[in-house]
Amino acid sequence: MIRMPETPAVAHPRYDALLAEWCELLRRCQGDDPDAPDPAAYGRELLARWAEPQRRYHTLDHLVAVLARATELTVYAQDPDAVALAAWFHDVVYRPDRSENEERSAVLAERALTEAGVDAERVAQVARLVRLTVDHDPAEGDADGEVLCDADLAVLAGDPAAYAAYAAAVREEYAFVPDEDFRAGRADVLRRLLALPRLFRTQHGYERWESVARRNVGTELELLEA
């Protein structure tokens, strides 16, 4: 993996716990190879990337939230470790002025996980899952895709204050975009979400988050169009 400059990642209150969680996950996926690379080196770089200064929503807090939701939905996953790896990588490359973040994140996952000794089948699955977060529309029966996408979209079902904070953080990430252009672009994103037959594909996600998320997204859209 490309080495990153020092960032404020270590200041995050869950840094040590996240690093330990990553190391445990990658060790499981490396199998019994005694020559496998040290997971900690990869974990520190991932955490550094998630703490880059251009991020306002796609931060370490977002990573923590997606990992927690993926764990909450583990019962639905076919390969929970692949889902967890995809959660770590799904926004690891993030530049708000670029449109290929998911693809670049998937490519980095392929390169890093192969180098780290993860088997090719699982590496391919992780990269596929990362690419699904472009439109959050997994195919029917794609259990791992459903879990990752539900975990990523669970932020939409926050209480009013939490949702407002999320929307404000997204706007901050796009502070370089003029208000009129941002409103148009954001409204298009929200319309595409509302056009999905279901925002959440797992039974738990649908029952717990669907109605609240649709209300939140609809309200934001109304405000943008007012």
C-alpha positions in Angstrom: 0.0 0.0 0.0 1.1 3.6 -0.6 2.4 5.1 2.6 0.5 8.1 3.7 1.7 11.2 5.6 0.9 11.6 9.3 -2.7 12.5 10.0 -4.8 13.2 13.1 -6.2 9.6 13.0 -4.4 8.7 16.2 -6.4 11.3 18.1 -9.6 9.5 17.5 -10.9 8.0 20.7 -11.5 4.6 19.1 -8.2 4.5 17.2 -6.6 1.7 19.3 -9.8 -0.3 19.3 -10.2 0.1 15.5 -6.7 -0.9 14.9 -7.1 -4.0 17.1 -10.4 -4.9 15.3 -8.7 -4.6 11.9 -5.7 -6.7 12.9 -8.0 -9.5 14.2 -10.1 -9.4 11.0 -7.1 -9.5 8.6 -5.4 -12.2 10.6 -8.5 -14.4 10.2 -8.5 -13.7 6.5 -4.8 -14.4 6.1 -5.3 -18.0 7.3 -2.3 -19.9 8.8 0.4 -18.4 6.6 3.4 -17.8 8.9 4.9 -15.4 6.4 1.8 -13.2 6.1 2.5 -9.4 6.4 1.8 -7.6 9.7 -1.9 -6.5 9.7 -1.1 -3.4 11.8 0.9 -1.7 9.0 -2.2 -1.9 6.8 -4.5 -0.9 9.6 -2.5 2.3 10.4 -2.6 3.3 6.7 -6.3 2.7 6.4 -7.0 4.7 9.5 -4.8 7.5 8.3 -6.7 7.7 5.0 -10.1 7.8 6.8 -8.8 10.8 8.8 -7.8 12.9 5.8 -8.6 16.6 6.3 -10.9 17.0 3.3 -13.4 14.7 5.0 -16.4 15.9 6.9 -18.9 13.1 6.7 -16.8 10.2 5.3 -14.7 10.2 8.4 -13.5 7.7 11.0 -16.9 8.2 12.7 -18.6 7.0 9.5 -16.3 3.9 9.4 -17.2 3.1 13.0 -20.9 3.5 12.2 -20.8 1.2 9.2 -18.8 -1.4 11.0 -21.3 -1.4 13.8 -24.3 -1.7 11.5 -22.6 -4.5 9.5 -22.1 -6.3 12.8 -25.7 -5.7 13.7 -26.7 -7.4 10.4 -24.1 -10.2 10.5 -26.9 -12.9 10.6 -27.8 -12.0 7.0 -24.3 -12.2 5.6 -22.8 -15.2 3.8 -19.3 -14.0 4.4 -19.2 -11.6 7.3 -15.5 -11.1 7.0 -15.7 -10.1 3.4 -18.4 -7.6 4.4 -16.2 -6.2 7.2 -13.2 -5.9 4.8 -15.5 -4.1 2.3 -16.7 -1.7 5.1 -13.1 -0.8 5.8 -12.3 -0.1 2.2 -15.6 1.3 0.8 -14.7 5.0 1.2 -11.0 4.6 1.9 -10.2 6.7 -1.2 -12.3 9.8 -1.0 -12.0 13.1 -2.8 -15.3 15.1 -3.0 -14.2 16.7 -6.3 -13.9 13.3 -8.0 -16.5 10.8 -9.1 -14.4 7.6 -9.2 -13.9 7.2 -5.4 -15.6 3.8 -5.2 -13.7 2.4 -8.1 -10.4 3.7 -6.7 -11.3 2.3 -3.3 -12.0 -1.1 -4.9 -8.7 -1.1 -6.8 -6.8 -0.3 -3.6 -8.6 -3.1 -1.8 -7.6 -5.6 -4.5 -4.0 -4.5 -4.4 -3.7 -4.3 -0.6 -5.5 -7.4 0.3 -3.7 -9.5 -2.3 -0.4 -8.2 -1.0 -1.5 -9.0 2.6 -2.2 -12.6 1.7 -6.0 -12.8 1.4 -7.2 -15.4 -1.0 -8.2 -14.3 -4.5 -11.8 -15.3 -4.2 -12.4 -13.2 -1.1 -10.4 -10.3 -2.5 -12.7 -10.3 -5.6 -15.7 -10.4 -3.4 -14.5 -7.4 -1.3 -13.8 -5.4 -4.4 -17.3 -6.2 -5.8 -18.9 -5.2 -2.6 -17.1 -1.9 -2.5 -18.2 -1.1 -6.1 -21.9 -1.8 -5.1 -21.7 1.4 -2.9 -21.9 3.5 -6.0 -25.7 3.0 -6.3 -26.6 0.9 -3.3 -28.7 -1.4 -5.4 -27.5 -5.0 -4.9 -29.1 -7.8 -7.0 -31.8 -9.9 -5.3 -30.2 -12.6 -3.3 -26.9 -10.8 -2.9 -26.8 -11.3 0.8 -23.4 -9.7 1.4 -24.2 -6.8 -0.9 -27.5 -6.2 1.0 -25.7 -6.1 4.4 -23.0 -3.7 3.2 -25.4 -1.4 1.5 -27.8 -1.4 4.4 -25.0 -0.6 6.8 -23.8 2.3 4.6 -27.3 3.8 4.3 -28.3 3.4 7.9 -27.3 7.0 8.5 -30.4 8.0 6.6 -32.6 6.7 9.5 -31.1 8.9 12.2 -33.3 11.0 14.5 -33.9 14.6 13.2 -30.8 16.0 14.9 -28.5 13.3 13.7 -29.9 13.5 10.2 -29.4 17.2 10.1 -25.8 16.8 11.3 -25.2 14.2 8.5 -26.7 16.5 5.8 -24.7 19.5 7.1 -21.5 17.4 7.0 -22.2 16.4 3.4 -22.6 20.0 2.5 -19.3 20.9 4.2 -17.5 18.2 2.1 -18.8 20.0 -1.0 -18.1 23.5 0.3 -16.3 24.3 -3.0 -19.6 23.8 -4.9 -21.9 26.8 -5.3 -25.2 26.6 -3.5 -27.4 26.3 -6.6 -25.3 23.6 -8.1 -25.1 21.7 -4.8 -28.8 21.8 -4.3 -29.4 20.4 -7.8 -26.8 17.6 -7.4 -27.9 16.7 -3.9 -31.6 16.6 -4.9 -30.7 14.3 -7.8 -29.0 11.9 -5.4 -32.0 12.0 -3.0 -34.5 11.3 -5.8 -32.5 8.3 -6.9 -32.5 6.9 -3.4 -36.3 7.4 -3.1 -36.8 5.7 -6.5 -35.3 2.5 -5.1 -38.0 -0.1 -4.4 -36.4 -0.5 -1.0 -33.7 1.5 0.6 -32.9 -1.4 2.9 -32.8 -5.0 1.7 -32.3 -7.0 4.8 -35.5 -7.7 6.9 -34.0 -6.0 9.9 -32.9 -3.0 8.0 -36.3 -2.6 6.2 -38.3 -3.0 9.4 -36.2 -0.8 11.6 -35.0 1.9 9.2 -37.0 2.2 6.0 -39.9 4.4 7.0 -37.7 6.8 9.0 -35.1 7.0 6.3 -37.7 7.8 3.6 -39.2 10.5 5.8 -35.8 12.1 6.4 -34.7 11.9 2.7 -38.1 13.3 1.6 -37.9 16.2 4.0 -34.4 17.1 2.9 -35.5 17.0 -0.7 -38.5 19.2 0.0 -36.2 21.8 1.7 -33.8 21.7 -1.3 -36.6 22.2 -3.7 -38.3 25.0 -1.7 
